[in-house]
Structure formats: structure tokens, C-alpha cells
Amino acid sequence: MPLAAWLAESDDEQLIALLRLRPDLTQPPPGSIAALAARAAARQSVKAATDDLDFLHLAVLDALLTLHADTGTVTFTDLTALLGERADGADVRAAVEDLCTRALVWGDLTGGGALRVAAEVASSLPWYPGQVTVESTSPSAAEIAEALEALDAPARDLLDKLLDGSPVGRTRDAMPGTPPDRPVPRLLAAGLLRRLDDDTVILPRVVGQVLRGETPGPVSLSRPDPTVTTTKAADVDAVAAGAALDFLRETEVILETLSEAPVPELRSGGLGIREVKRLTKVTGIDERRLGLILEVAAGAGLIAPGIPEPDPNDTAASAWAPTVAADRFIESTPAAKWHLMVTAWLELPGRPSLIGSRGADGKPFAALSDSLFSTAAPLDRRLLLETLAELASGAGVDADSASRAMIWKRPRWAARLQREPVADLLTEAHAVGAVGRGALCTPLRRLLTGGDDDVVIAAMDKVLPAPIDHFLLQADLTVIVPGPLQRDLAEQLAAVATVESAGAAMVYRIDESSVRRALDTGKTAGGLHALFERHSKTPVPQALTYLIDDVARRHGQLRVGMASSFVRCEDAALLAQAVAAPATEQVELRLLAPTVAVSQAPISEVLNALRDAGFAPAAEDTTGAIVDLRSRGARVPAPGRRRGYRHTTAPTDQTLAAIVAVLRKVASAPPTGLRLDPAVAISELQQAAHLQESVVIGYVDPAGVATQRVVSPINVRGGQLTAYDPASGRVREFAIHRVTSVVSANAG
């Protein structure tokens, strides 16, 4: 039975299931069952359909091709006999039924069955048809490698030729009786070639994989268990939460760094190697990890290239800087920040692990450049996480076991699911807090099951450590923070101390410059004393008290206001010294009185000049109160979405039902070979629009392709029919002169 006839006999639910599993068949909607069958059997569509199949399904297709189901029918009994004990009969039948749902296999599924397979399946398998079904599964990778080591140059050259091209080769040396010292007989005897007939040999699948340096297999038709460790779910969540906090903290460090000094964008896009190394040195973040954070931050819309405002370098050149969205990000809760970043990572259309390495052209992969672009990267990340989600909570994997499991689930992706790229994906997943100890964390499970954003964020809130309201002051003026601080307290501490080391327990250092920085923002000595006395679990060192009082006594003796700027000071000698200092010549300070000087330079320039001269000025407003004049840093406009992976949008069930309804109407419409007179077409379409009835029209598009479709006419005007097309779910226009027939959708 042809595929078109089999589909015509399928019920509506079966057709809807087919279109749901193979959404490419709906773009554009097929005009008839015959068109649907032709499209479903086309090579490109079959390849797309086999992308989603695991090793068992592809092995069943391989077996059907071996039994020549592409040219004739094969019974289910023949199929199970060929696969033998490698697969359970129930599993094979379930796989066949699923393949029928996808229209890759069709026929009678009852009893012994009479099965057919789409011919283009042969070109969609990631191996030569028959290699999985017929070839021996006994040689191990080590045994094959040992046999390869023993080969001489002619034999190895022969294998390399088959490896580079088709695995099938024709040679007279395949005939029985060929001298055994020739390369082909020796390779056949060693199991490194397989004879197809007297003139043809083939390179076995597993041998080819070993030659390419790939993980050999899969071989077993049973799903592998990648679990290598078992951990309590709570421990997994704790590790993932800690990693998430580190990732968020480092993201904010990078945002602050780029805010103060935007990084020039290369002409070819991205960041130069020298700039990345400078960022690594300034932030203290490892180069590989820095690249990941930059890519995820860009994917989340937190950084982008553009003309910074204000432009610290005054170059009017494109540079990477935080966007205005970064300010909202900083104000968000840790759980909300994590949700934004992990979602951006999951959909990131690139491979950050390549940064710093060199491509086939010898050029290095630059951070934030298009050279990292990969539409497959988000698919691979999701496959990894879905593989982990199938395991019990707390079940962990390593790169080797995850690679094997992922290749079994998606054999057609095997080349990019080898150990090294999977290890990179696992490293990324641990870094962003999606995985802990090789196991999936609870919030990520919520995300993968399609939970609402609020549900996922709430799940992350539960696993993040509760913010603390204290720290530990040390005698050497360091501050140890044994956990995440409450946000307002963290901001107060960051204003007066500088991060010295990060991690689960952060260490800050207080010195003269950090205290002066706090005073510059309007804080007082009394406020700083109160901060440390209230929140330190250890006694406040006397040295810190002295330091705060000493800096505060000297701070603000010079006051800067508007003239453009003015400087006032109760100490006339100090002001005279400031005016005479070489570092202040550029702002041209001029004494108006012993305690007042003015300048035409902006207040920010006067402040910087005085600080460069070694003074500690403070800015004041019109009331004399100290104000913080620090810039929030450079910003660029929030960009549109970076080029990303475009998912094939699955049509809604309503749309699928409409497409199937059209197919049924077209199939039941009476055929006609006569072309409809345009005047008659206009009359019938106007009547259908007036009665609000649907019709089946025959239509020839500009390419000459004839289709039939169900439409609901709205009006006819200027030689154009405006009608609602339920298959596409939108209003469309049709040229009347291209309409070949009009039949009521209710006819027949």
C-alpha cells in the first residue's frame, strides 16, 4: 500500500499526531493527502524526522532496510527474527508503532504485520544501511585499536580512503582465494573490513569510529544508565545554589568593570584577545569562565556593543558596555537574576568553550563574536539537561557516561556529542548553577517541565542560602562574610570595603582609600562606626576606629561647589596649597578670598584634579551637604535579541485540526478539469462571503503549483479575494484569475 493511501485511511487523530511530531510538514499547509505523503517521504523532511530518534528506533529502521522494506513489505516476525535477542519484542513493536505515527514506517500493525519504510530513510541514517543490524558487536574499542596498531602502511592507507569517503569499496581482492598476504584479505581476517559480496567490502561502523577518535557505539539496543554517583537532592541543590551565587557575583563584577571602562569592539565583532586578558587581570576571573559569563550576559541583554553614554574614552567608537537592562538586573533578587541568566545560557546560540582556541583557518575564536555561533548548541544543552532529568533526583553523571547516553538518545548528533564537547557543556551547567555534582538541581527540573517563571524562581529561592545580617571583623582590617549578605547590608559594606577574595566566604579589606570612598558618597564617621558595631560578630578593632576618625578628620576640609565650580576651605593655608599644586593647573583655580577659590572647569574635573594632587575634597550641594557625584558608569541602549536559535514552532492543536479538516474537505470535493470563468468565480465567492460560508477553492500560485484549500471569503474587490485561511490561521488575499474552481465546503 502506498504511503498516500495509508494516510488517507488514517483517522483525524493520527494525522494530527503526525503533524505535531513533524511540524515541518505544516509549513506551508499541504493542499492534499497526496501532497502530504510526498512531503513526508522527501529526503529533507525524513532527515528532520530522524533527528529526534534514539538508537533503538534507528536500529529498527536499519533492520527494515536490511529486509528491503523500502521496496516491498516485511512482516513483524521477520523484523524481530533479524534483531534476535538484542531487543525485546515489546520494545520493538512500540518503536514500530512510534515510527508509524511519524509516517517513516507504515502498513498493517496488527498480528504479523506488513510493514514498509520510506526509501529516503537510507540516506538519513548516520551509518551505511545494515551496519547496525548485520555487523558483529563483540570487538571492543581496545581490541580494534590493537588491531589497527599492527597494520602496515598499505593496509592503513586503504582504511583511511574508506574513512574519508564512502565506507563501501569495490575490489577484486574481496573474492575468496585471493592471496592472504594482500591488504584486503588481511583486513577481512582481522575484522577491520567486512565482505558484502565478491567485489565489495565495507568499513565496519565501530572501526570507523575508532579511526576518527570517537567513542565507539552505541551497540546495545537498551537505553544506557549514565549514573556514576548518587547524592542527596538537598546536597545537589546546595552545591548548585553556591555556584549560582558565584556566577551572579562575577557577572556583577564584569558589569561594573565594563561600566567604568567599556571595551572596544573589534571591526569583525567581539573582543580582542588583549582586551579579554586585560579583563581577566582586572576582574580576577579565569579567562575560560570570563568568556562564558560575557556570552551569557550578552545573551541576557545585559551587555551589548554601541556608543557608550557617557563615553569615558570620548572616542565615539563602538564598545561593549552594560545596557540599561543591567540596572534592573542589579536591583533584582538573586533567584530572579539566576532565572534570567540560566534561561539565557540554555538558549545561547554559541559555544563559549571555544573562546581562545583556534578554528580550522588557524584564527582564534574571539569572545562575543559570530565565530562562536552554533544553532546546535542550545539543542545539545537541552539534550544534556533532559538526559539528567530522566534520572532520579541526586543521580550524577560524568562526561563519559553523559556522552554515551546522549549519543544513544540522538545518534545523528554523535559527532558533536563526543566526550570533550559534552564535558564543556557539563562545565557550563555547573558554572551557571543548573547542575551540582553531576546531577540536575530542583529549580532546573521545574524549568524543563515548563513551569511558569514565578514557579522556577520560587524553587530557586528555596535552595539559595538565606541572607545573613552579620560579618566578622578581623584585626588586620579584613572583613569575613560567611554567606550571602542582606542586600542593603552588602551595599553598605561594599561602599566602605573592597573585595579581596571571593567564594563561599568572601573577604573584604578596609583601608584609607575605601573609607574615603565611603565618605565621598555622603556617609559619616558616626554612621560607619555604627555599621561595624551593629553588624560585626567580632569586636571592632581599635585600628579601624582610629582609621575612620583620621580619614574623616581630613576629609571634606576642601569643599567644591558650582561657579562653574568653587572650592572653599576653613584652612586658608591648605586652600592656598591646593591652588598652587601643579596637578590643579589644568582646572585654573583662582582665589576669591583666603578661604574660597573658583574654577571654570566642571565640578567633577575639579574633584579629580584635587584628588590627583593628594587632597581629599568632598562635593557639596547648595545647602552645604556632602553629595555623591560618581557616575553610574557607561551604558548602551538595550539591543534587540542577539541572533539566536530559531525553534520550529509547533502549531497549536487548533491549527493542526484546521489543516486536517482542509485535507478532508479537499479529498471529498468533486474533481473537475474545467477552469472556472472569473465572472462565475466572483459571483460564487461574493455569495459565499454574503452567506459567511466556507468554500474549497482550486488555486494556482505564481510558481504554477496547483493546490486546493478551504477558505472563508470576506470580500471580493479589485480582482482580489480576501479570505480567512484556517490552515495558516490568518487572512490572505488570492488573485481571482488564479482561482480554478469554487465548491462549497459543505458539498458531499
N, C-alpha and C positions, 0 to 999 in steps of 0.2 A: 504494500500500500504506500503510495507517495505521501510525503510529509503534508502537502496541502490537503489531501483527502482526510488524513488522520486529524489534522487540526480542525477541519470542517465538522468532523464528528464529535469533537471535544465540546464540553458544555461551557457556559459562560465563565464559571468559576475557574476552570482550567486555563482558559485564555487569559483571564485577569492575572492568575498566578504566573503565567509565562511572561506577561508584560511587566509584572512587578519585579521578577528576577532578572529580566533583560531589558532595562529601561531604554537602551539604545534603539530598540525596535519601535519605540513610540515617537521618535524624532526623525522625520515628521510622522504623523499617524499613518499607518498603512491604509491603502484605499480598498483592499480586498483581502480575503483569506489567502488567495494565491500570492499576492504581494507580500503578505506577512511571512508565508512559508519561504519564499525566495530570499527575503531579507534574513530570516533566521538561519538559513543554510549558507549565507555568504561568509567568506573567509574572515573578514574583519570582525563581523558580529560573533562568529564562533570563537575567535581568539579572545574577544572581550568576555564571553561567557565562561570560557575555561580558566580565565584568570582567577575566578572565585572558587575553583575546585581544589579539593585536597588530593593526596596521593592515592587513596582508595578509589575515588571517582575517576581519576585519570587512568589508573590501572585497569578499571573496568572498561573504559573506552579503548585502551590499548588492547585488551583481550578481544573485544568485539571486532576491532580492525584486523587482528590476527586471524580471526574466524571469518573474515571477509564480509562482515555485516554492512559494509558500505556499498556492496553490490548485490547482496541477497539477504534473506532472513536467517537469523540464528536463534536457536532455542535457548531458553534459560538453562536447561540441563547441560547443553554444550558449553555454555559460559562457565558454570560452576565447576564442570569437569576440568576445564582448562586451568582455572585458578587453583584447583585442588584444595589442599589443606591450608593454603596461605591465607584464606579468608573464610569467615563463617558465612554460610548460605544466607542467613537472615540479613547480615550486613550487606552482602552483595545485592540482594533483592531491594533493600532500602536505597542503595546507591543507584540502582537502575531506575527505580521509581522517581528519584530526585532528578536524574538525568532526563527522564521523560517530561517531567514538569518544566524543564528548561528547553525542551524540544531539541536536545542534542541526540537523544535516542527516542525512537517511537515504535509503536507496534502493539501487539496483544500482550498485556501484562498478566493475563490470567493463566493459571496452570503452567504448562511448559513454556508458553510464550513464543512469539515470533517477532524478533527484535531487528530493527535497522538502526544504523548510526549515520550521522551526517558525514559526507565524504571529506569536508574540509577539516574535520577533527584531526585527521592525519597531520596536517600542517600546523596544527595548534598544540600538539604535544611537545613538551620540552626535550624529547628524545625521539629517536627513529622508531616508528611503529613496530611493536613486537619486542623491543628491548627489555621492557619490564616483565612481560609475560613469559618469554622464552628463555632468557639468559639465566645462568646459574647465579644464585645468591650466596654461595658458600665462600668464595675468596674474600679475605679481609683486606683492608687497605694496606696493612703491613706486608701481607703476602704479595700483593700486587706490586708494591714499591720494591720489594726484594727482587721480584722477577724483572722489573724494569732496570734495576741496577746491573743485572747480569747481561744486558743486551749489548751487542756491538753496535757500531755506528750505522751500518746499513739498515739494521732492524729498527733502530730508534728513529732514523730519518723517515722510514716508511710510516711509523706510528704518528710522527709529527705531521706528515702530509694529511693523513686521515683526520687528525685533530684540528688542523687549520681549515679544512674544507668539509665535505660530506663524510660522515663516518663509514660510508659504503664505498668499496673499491672493487674494481674488476681486474682480475689477474688469472692467467692460466696456471699459476703456481698453486691455486686452490684445489686443483684436481688431485684425486688420490693417485699415489705413485710418483708424485713429484719428489726429486731428491731431498731427503730430510735436512740437508745442510743449508738449503736456501732459506732466506729470511722468512717468507710466508709460512712454510711448514713449521719452522721453529716457533714462530709466534702463535700459530694454531696449537701446537703441542703445549706451549706454556700457558695457554688460556688467555693470551693477550689479544688474540683475534678470534672471531667466530665465523665458521663457514656457513654461508647462506645457500650456495649451490656450487657446482664445479667451476664456475667462473667468477664468483662473487664472495667477498669477505666483508665483515663489518667490525668496527672497533666497539667492543662492549662498553656499555654506558658507564659502569663503575671505573673501568680502566681509563676512559677519557676524563672522568672527574679527578682521578688521582694525578693524571698528567697535567691537568690545569691547576693543580694545587687546591682543589675544592674538597669540602667534606663529602666523602662518598655516600651515596644513598639518595633518598630513602630506599629501603629494601623491604622492610616489613609492611604489610597492609594494615597493621594495627597501629592506632594512634600512640606515639611515644609519650611517656610521662617525663617531663623535664625537671621534676622536683629533685633538688640536690640537698636542700636544707629545710628544716621546719622550725619556725619561730612563732612565738605568741603574737597574735594580731596586734595587741597593745604595744608590744616592743617594736613591731614594724612601723606602726603609726608614729611612735615617739621618734624613731630614727628619721623617718620621712619629714616629720614636723621640724626637727632640728635642721635638716638640710634645707628645708624651705625658708626658714628664718635667715640662715646664712646667705642663701641666694637673694632674698629680698634686701638684706642689708647691703650686700655687694652691689646690687642694682642701684640702690640709692647713692652709694659712693660714686659709681660711674656717672649717674645723673648730675651729681654735684660737681664732679670733675669737668664734665663736658659743659656744664653751665658756666663755670669760671673760665674755661679755655676751650671753646669749640674746636673740633679737629677738622682741618681742611679735607675736602672730598677730592679724591683723585679724578682726573679727567675721565678715566674709564669707569668711574664709580667705585665706591667703597673707600677703605682706609689703607694707607700705605704701611708697609712693614715697619718703617721707622716710627710712625705715629703709634702703631699698636704697641711697640716695645716701650715707647715713652709712657703710654697709658698704663702698661704693666708696672713700670717703675713707680709711677705716681700713686697708683691705687694699691699696689702690693698684691694684686690678683694675678694668679698664674695665667700665662698667655692663652693656653687652651681654654681655660674656664672663662677668661675675659671675652674670647671670641663668642662663646655660647651666650653669655649674658648680653653682649651687644646685639647679636642676631635676634634673641627673644625680645629684647627691649624694642628693637625696630619693628618686629612683628606685632607687638602690642601697641604700637603707635606712640611710644614714649620718647623715642629719638627719631630724627629724620634729617635729611640734608636740606639746606636752604640758606638764606641770608639771615644770620642771627640778628636779633633785636633785643638789647643793644649789641652792636658788633664790637667786641673787646679789641680786635685787631684792626678795625676800621679799614678792612680790605675790600668789602663788598663782594667777596668771593663766597661760593657755596661751601658750607662746612656742616659737619654733623654736630647737632646740639639737641638738647631736650625740647620737646614740643610743649605747647600749653597744656596738653593732657597729662604731662608729668606732674604738674602741680596738684591735679585732682588725685593722681595716683598716690602721691606722698601723704595726702590727707586721708586716704582710705584706711580701713582696718587691715591687719596682716592677712586675715583669711581672704578678704576681697582682693588684696594685692596678689596673693598666691593664685587665686582662681583666674585672674586676668593673665598672669604670666604662664601658668601651666596650659591654659587654653591656647595661648599664642604659640607655645612650644609645640603642642600637639598638631597644630595646623601649619607649622613653619615650613614653607616650601624650599628648604635648603638643608645642607649638611654642614653644620658648623665644625664638625670634626676635621674637615678638610683644610681649615684655615692654617696657613703656614706650610702645608705640603705643596708639592708641585704636580701639575697635571701632565698629560701626555705631551703637551707642547713645551714642557720644561718651565713654564711660568708658574709662579706661586699663586695659590688661591688667596685672594685678599678678603679680609673681613668686610661684611656688608656689601659685597659685590655680587653681580649677577652670575659670576662663575660658580657660585655655590648653589645655584638654583636647581631644584630637582622636584618634579611633580610626584615622584615616587616616595620621597622622604616622609610626608605625612601618612601615606599608606603603610609604610614599614613601621612607623612609630605606633600607629593604631593596632597593627597586627601584633606587635610585641605586647602591648598592654592587654589586648584581648586574649592572647595566649596565657598571660599571667592571671587574667580574670577567670579563666576556666578552672584554675587550680583552687584548692581550699585556701581559706584565709591563713596567711602566715607561711604558705609554701613558697620557697625561694628557688631561683634558678641561677645558673651562671651562663657565661657567654656560649660555651659549648652546647649545653643542654638546650638553651633557648634557641640557638641556631638550628639544631636538629628538629626541634618541634615546629619552628616556623617554616622550615623548608618542607616538612611533611604537610603542613596546612596549605602552603602555596608553592608547589613545586615549580611553577612557571616563573617565580621570582627568585629562584635559588641563587642565581649569580650575585644578587645584591643582599642575600641573607646569610652569607658566609660568616665565620666566627668574628673576624675583625670588625666589619660594619655593625654586627649585632652587639659586639662589646661596646662600640661607640654609642649606640642607642641606649644601652643599659647605663653607661656612664652619665649620659644626659638625663635619663629618667631619675637616677639617684640625685643628681645635682639639683634638679628643679623640685624635688620633694614628691615625685609621683611614686617612687619605689623606695623601699627601705629593706636592706639586707636581701636584695633579690626578689622581694615579694611586693605585691601591689598594696598600696595603702587604702584604707577605707574610703576617704574622700574621692579618690580616683575611681573606685568601683562605682560610686554614686554618679560620677561624671559619665562613665562609659555606658551606664544603663539609661542615659538620657534624662537624668534628674534635673529639675529646674536649678537655675543659678543659685537661688536662695538656699536650696536644699544642700547643694555641694558646699557652699560657703559655710553653712551651719555645721556640716560634718567636719570641715577643716577647723572651725572654731573649737570643736570638742577635743581635737587631738593636739592643738597648739598648747604649749605650756601657758598657764595663767600669768599675766604680767605681774611683776613684783614692784614694791614701793620702797626698796632699800638698796643700798650698796655698801661696800666695805672700803673705808679709807685706810691707806697704809702710811707708815711713817715716811716713806720715800716719795710721798705726794702722788702715788698712783691710786687709782680707784678700781676695785674689782667689782664687776657686776655679774652675779652668779645666775643670771637668767634674763629674759626679756623684760625691760623696764616698762612701767606705765608710760603712755605716750608723752604726756606733759612733763613727766619727770625726766624722760630721755632727752627731751628738747632742752630742759633747763641744764642738765648735766653736759650736753653737747656744746652749750653756749660757753661753758667755763672750763672744759677739759677737752683734750684731743685724744682720739682713739690711738692706742699704741699697739694693741694686738686684738684680733677678733677671734671669735669661736663661740663655743657654748658658754664660756665665761669671758666676757670682754674686759679688757684692761684699758683704762683711760689714764692720761697723765695731765697733771695740773702744773703749769709754770707761769712765769711772769707774762708771757705773750697771751696765753689763754685767758688769764684773769683780766688783762687789759681788754681783750676782745669782748669779754662779758660786760665790762664796764662801758665799752663803746656802744653796746646795744641798749643802754639805759639802766642796767642793773646796778644796785648799790652794794657797798661793802656789807651793810647790815643784812641785805637780802641774801647775799652769798653765805654769810655766816649762818643764817637761819636755815638755808638749804642743806648745808652739810650737817648741822646739829640735828635737824629733823629726820633726815633720811639715812644717815650713816649708822650701821650697826656696831661700828667700832668707834673708839674715841677719836675726836678730831685732833690731828697732830698740831702741836703748837706752832710748828713751822708754817703750816698752812694759814693759820690765823695771822701770823706776822706778815706772810706774803700778801694776803688780801689787803691788810691795812696799809702796808707800804706802797703797793701799787695804787690803791685808792687815794692815798695822800697826794701822790704826784699826778694822778690822772685828772684831767679836766682843768688844770691850772690855766691852760690856754683854752679860750672859748672861741669858736668860729661861728659867725652868723652871716647875714646877707649884706652885701654892699653893691656890687656883686657879692663880695664876702667881707666880713670883718673878723678881726681877731682881738679879743680882749683878755686881759690878764691883770690880776691884782698885784703881781710882782713885776714892776717896771723893768728891772734888770733882766728877768727871764724873757720878757717880750722883746727887749732890745736885742738880746742874743738871738732870738728866733728870726727877727727881721734881717740881721746881719749874716745869718748862716748861708753858705754857698748853695745848699740844697733848695733854699726858698727863693733864689734869684728868679727862677722861671715864672713864679707867680707874682713877682713885683710887689711885695708887701711895702706899705708906706705908713709911717707913724702919723696918726692924727693927734694923739695925746700920749703921755707916758704909758698909759695902760690900754690904748686902743690903736690898732693898725687896720688898714683896709687893703683890698686887692680887687682887681677887675676879673680875676680868674674865678671859675665856678667853685663852690664850696668844697666839692669832692676833690678837686685838684689841690686846693689849699691844705686840706686834711692830709692828703697823700704826701705833699711836699714837706710838711712839718714832721710827719712820721718818719720820712726818709732822713730827716735831719736829726733824728733821735729823740724828738719830743713826743709827748703823749697827749695830743689835743682831744677835745670832745666837742661834738657838734651840738648846737642848741637851737631851739625854736624861738619864736617871738616872746615867749614867756620866760625864757632862760632855762627851760627844762632840757635835759640831755635827750637827743633823739638818735635813732639808728638810721644812718643813711646808706647802709650797704645795699647794693643792687641785688635783686633776686637772682641775677645771672641771666645769661643769654637764653633766648627762646626762639624757636622757629614755629611757623604755623603747623598745626596737626595735619598730616598728609592724608590723602585718600589711602585705601588699603594698598599695601605693597602687593606686587604681583604674587598671587598665591595659587594654591591647588584648587582647581575648579571641580567640585564634586559633580558627578552626573546626578542631577536632581531627580529623585524618584517621583513619578507622577502620583497624585492622590488617587485613592480608590475611586472617587467620583469621576476623575478624568479617565481612569482605566475602564470603568464601566461604560462611559460615553463612547470610548473608542471601540469597545466590543459591540456596543449597540449599533454603531455605524457599520461595522463589518457584517452584522446580521442583516441590517436593512439592505445593504448593497447586495448581499448574497440572495436576498428574496426579491429584489427588484427585477422586473421582466426585462430581458435584454432587447436591445434594438440596434439595428445597424444604420438607421437613418439619422442624419444630422438635423437637429431641430432648427426651424426657421426662427431667427432672432425676434421677430414680432410676436410669434407664438410664445417664445420663451419669456419675453417681457410680460405678456398677458398673464401667463400661468404664475410667474413669480410675484407679480403685483397682487394677484388673487390670494396667493399663499401668505403674503405679508398682511393683507387685509384680514384674513381669517386667522392669522397667527398660527399657521400650521407649518410643520417641518416637511421638507421635501428631500428627495435624493436627486442630486444633480450629477450629470456627467460633465467633466471639465478637463480641458487640455491646457496644460500650463505653457509658458513661453518656451520651454525646452522640448515641447512636443510630447510630454508624458501624460497619458490619459489616466484619470482616476475617477472614482465615484465617491461622493461624500454626502453625509446628511447635514443639512444646514437649516437654520430658521431665518427666513427672509425678514428684513426690517424695512427696506425700501429699495426702489429701483429708480435711479436718476442718472442722467448723462451717460447712458450706456454702461453703467456700473451697478452691480448688485451688492448691496450692503447686507450682510447676514451674520448671524452668530454661528460659529463653528464649534459645536460641543466637543469635538475631538481635541482641538487645540485650546479650548476654553477661552476664546477671545473673538471679538468682532473682526471680520475680514471683508475685503472687497474683491469681487470677481468680475472680470470683463464679460459682458453679455455675449459678445461674439465668440467667446471660447466655451460657452455652455453648449453641450451637445445633446443633453436630454434633461427633462424635468419629470419626476414621478413622485406622487405623494408618498410620504414615509409610511403612511398607514395602508398603502396598497398591498394586496396579497396577504 
